[in-house]
Amino acid sequence: MDPMSRAADMSRLTAELARSARECRSFVEASRNETQQAVRTMTNQRHAMANDQRRTLQQGHAQLAGDTAGFLRQTNKTRRATANAQLHDLHQGHAQLAADTAGFLRQTNKTRRAAANAQLHDLHQGHAQLAADTAGFLHQTATARRDMAHTQRSSLRQGHAQLTVDTARLIQGFSADLGLLQADSARAGRTWRNFAAVMRAMRSHQPAPSARGRAPAPRTAPVAAHPAVVAPEPALTPVASEAAPAASLPRDEEVFAYLANHPDGLRLIEMEEHFRTPRIRLAVILNRLIDANKARRDGERRIYFAS
C-alpha cells in the first residue's frame, strides 16, 4: 500500500473518531441534563415526603404521649391496689408465721429438754457401766499380767540355768578341743622337726638321729654306680609348735574387714593362716558376725562372705 492511501485511511479514521467523540460528548451532556433534572425532581419529592412524615410523626407522638399518660395512670392505680393487697397478705402471713414459729419453738424446746434428760440418764448409766467394766478389765489385766510375769520369771530362770549349763559345757568342749589342738600342734611340731632332720641327713648322706636319742648307725659307703637321689622336700605348711609364741586374738572388725576385702569368700583355714589364730576361736568370731548380719556362710562350700 502506498503512503497516500495510508494517509487517506488515517484521515478517514481520524474524522470518524472525531465524529464519535462529538456524539459521545453530546450523549454525555444529554445524560447529565436528564440526571440533574431527575435529581431535582427526586429532591422535591423527598422534601414533600419528609414534610408529610414529620406531620404524621408529630401527630403520632402526641397520640402516643396521651395514650402513654393514660396507661401510666391506670398502671399506677393498679400497682397501688396490688401493693396494698400484697401488703395486707404479708401482714397476715407474718402474723400466722410468727404464731406457728412460736408454737414450733415451744414444742421443740419441750422435745429437746426431754431428749436431753433421756440422753443424760443414758450417759450416767453408760458411765457407771463403763466404770464397772473398766475396773473389772483392769483387775483381770493386772491378774493376767502378774501371772504372765511370774511365768516369764520362771521361764527366764529355767532358761538362764539351762543357758549356764550349756555355756559351761560349750566352754568345756572348747577347752578340751583347744587342749587336743595344742597337743596335735606339739606333735606336729616334733614330727616336722624330725622330718627336717631326716631330710638334712639324707642331703648330707648321714643317718638321721633317732627321736629317742639313740646313737647314730655307722656310715655306709655309697654305691658308685647309682648315686643317691635326694627326694625334694614337700611343700607342707609348718604347724605352730609349742615353742612358737601364741598369736593375739583378732577383733571382730578386723575379721569383717578381711572378709570384705575378699568378695569371693574365704575358707576357715585361709583365715586361720592369715590371722595365725586357731579356727575354733575364729569360728566364735564368725558366729558373732553372722548373728549381727555382717557375715554369712555357704554351708555346701563352707565359705564365709561379708554381708
ABEGO torsion letter per residue (X at the ends): XBAAAAAAAAAAAAAAAAAAAAAAAAAAAAAAAAAAAAAAAAAAAAAAAAAAAAAAAAAAAAAAAAAAAAAAAAAAAAAAAAAAAAAAAAAAAAAAAAAAAAAAAAAAAAAAAAAAAAAAAAAAAAAAAAAAAAAAAAAAAAAAAAAAAAAAAAAAAAAAAAAAAAAAAAAAAAAAAAAAAAAAAAAAAAAAAAAAAAAAAAAAGBBBBBAAGBBBBBBBBBBAABBBBBBBBBBBBBBBBAABBBBBBBBAAAAAAAAAABAAEBBAAAAAAAAGBBAAAAAAAAAAAAAAGABBBBAAAGBBBBX
